[in-house]
Amino acid sequence: MSETSSEHDKTDNNSLTEQEQYWLDHYHRWQQSEFSLAGYARSQGLVENTFYGWHARLKKRGLAKPEPATTVFHRVTVKPIEPTSNIKDGLISLRFRLPNGIDCELVGIKPDNFAGLLKTLAQLRL
């Protein structure tokens, strides 16, 4: 939350109306969340279109920073691979090709680690 506080310090809060400050606070909390803008609005009981509108106003005033590139989904073909003799029971392997042509093979992954692996892969900007 210290990042949110420092962002608030950068704006002259005296020049904001109560309504602008309300939406700016929601904007900062949204930035700290892992939700999409629409997902955050729904989770907070906000009207999505209203939040989108205020988001646009805040960006126009320079109070909201540009979002990173949006996530793009690519078709994935899953094919079983032959078991590797050096993999212990309960571990699996993945082989895939990224859209930029790079082939990846991950050997000996615990199924419990898939969520973290997928989150890390989703953050890669190649």
C-alpha positions as CSV (number, residue, x, y, z in Angstrom):
1,M,0.0,0.0,0.0
2,S,3.0,2.3,0.3
3,E,3.0,2.6,-3.5
4,T,-0.6,3.8,-3.5
5,S,0.3,6.4,-0.8
6,S,3.2,7.7,-2.8
7,E,1.1,7.9,-5.9
8,H,-1.5,9.9,-3.9
9,D,1.4,12.2,-2.8
10,K,2.2,12.9,-6.5
11,T,-1.3,14.4,-7.1
12,D,-2.5,17.6,-5.6
13,N,-5.4,16.1,-3.7
14,N,-6.7,19.6,-2.9
15,S,-7.5,20.1,-6.6
16,L,-9.6,17.0,-6.8
17,T,-13.3,16.9,-6.2
18,E,-14.6,14.3,-3.7
19,Q,-16.0,12.3,-6.6
20,E,-12.7,12.4,-8.5
21,Q,-10.8,11.4,-5.3
22,Y,-13.2,8.5,-4.8
23,W,-12.6,7.1,-8.3
24,L,-8.9,7.8,-8.1
25,D,-8.8,5.7,-5.0
26,H,-10.6,2.9,-6.7
27,Y,-8.2,3.2,-9.7
28,H,-5.2,2.8,-7.4
29,R,-6.7,-0.2,-5.6
30,W,-7.5,-1.7,-9.0
31,Q,-3.9,-1.3,-10.1
32,Q,-2.8,-3.1,-6.9
33,S,-5.2,-6.0,-7.6
34,E,-4.8,-8.8,-10.1
35,F,-8.3,-8.1,-11.6
36,S,-9.1,-6.8,-15.0
37,L,-10.8,-3.4,-14.8
38,A,-14.2,-5.0,-15.4
39,G,-13.4,-7.8,-12.8
40,Y,-12.4,-5.2,-10.2
41,A,-15.6,-3.2,-10.8
42,R,-17.7,-6.3,-10.3
43,S,-15.8,-7.4,-7.2
44,Q,-16.4,-3.9,-5.7
45,G,-20.1,-3.6,-6.7
46,L,-19.2,-0.8,-9.1
47,V,-21.0,-0.2,-12.4
48,E,-18.5,-1.3,-15.0
49,N,-19.3,1.4,-17.6
50,T,-19.0,4.1,-14.9
51,F,-15.6,2.8,-13.8
52,Y,-14.5,2.7,-17.5
53,G,-15.7,6.3,-17.9
54,W,-13.8,7.5,-14.8
55,H,-10.8,5.6,-15.9
56,A,-10.8,7.5,-19.2
57,R,-11.2,10.8,-17.4
58,L,-8.4,10.1,-15.0
59,K,-6.1,9.1,-17.9
60,K,-7.0,12.3,-19.7
61,R,-6.0,14.4,-16.7
62,G,-2.8,12.4,-16.4
63,L,-3.8,10.9,-13.0
64,A,-3.9,7.3,-14.4
65,K,-0.9,5.7,-15.9
66,P,-1.2,3.7,-19.2
67,E,-1.9,0.0,-18.7
68,P,0.6,-2.6,-19.9
69,A,0.0,-4.4,-23.1
70,T,-3.1,-6.6,-23.0
71,T,-2.8,-10.3,-22.7
72,V,-3.1,-12.1,-26.0
73,F,-4.2,-15.7,-26.2
74,H,-2.7,-18.2,-28.6
75,R,-3.8,-21.6,-29.6
76,V,-2.0,-24.4,-27.8
77,T,-1.9,-28.0,-28.9
78,V,-1.2,-30.5,-26.1
79,K,0.5,-33.7,-27.1
80,P,1.6,-36.4,-24.7
81,I,5.3,-37.0,-24.6
82,E,7.1,-40.2,-23.8
83,P,8.0,-40.6,-20.1
84,T,11.6,-39.7,-19.2
85,S,13.4,-42.2,-17.1
86,N,14.9,-39.6,-14.8
87,I,11.5,-38.2,-13.7
88,K,10.2,-39.4,-10.4
89,D,6.6,-40.5,-9.9
90,G,4.1,-37.7,-9.6
91,L,6.2,-35.3,-11.8
92,I,5.3,-34.4,-15.3
93,S,6.9,-32.7,-18.3
94,L,5.7,-30.0,-20.7
95,R,6.9,-29.2,-24.2
96,F,5.6,-26.2,-26.0
97,R,6.4,-23.6,-28.7
98,L,6.0,-19.9,-28.0
99,P,4.5,-17.6,-30.7
100,N,7.9,-16.2,-31.4
101,G,9.1,-19.7,-32.4
102,I,11.1,-20.6,-29.3
103,D,10.7,-24.2,-28.2
104,C,10.5,-24.9,-24.5
105,E,10.6,-28.1,-22.5
106,L,10.0,-28.3,-18.8
107,V,10.9,-31.6,-17.2
108,G,9.9,-32.8,-13.7
109,I,7.2,-30.3,-12.7
110,K,5.1,-30.9,-9.6
111,P,1.4,-30.5,-10.6
112,D,1.0,-28.2,-7.6
113,N,3.4,-25.7,-9.2
114,F,1.3,-25.3,-12.4
115,A,-0.5,-22.2,-11.3
116,G,2.8,-20.4,-10.5
117,L,4.3,-21.6,-13.7
118,L,1.4,-20.4,-15.8
119,K,1.3,-17.0,-14.0
120,T,5.0,-16.5,-14.8
121,L,4.6,-17.5,-18.4
122,A,1.7,-15.1,-18.8
123,Q,3.9,-12.3,-17.6
124,L,6.6,-12.9,-20.2
125,R,6.8,-10.3,-23.0
126,L,8.8,-11.9,-25.8
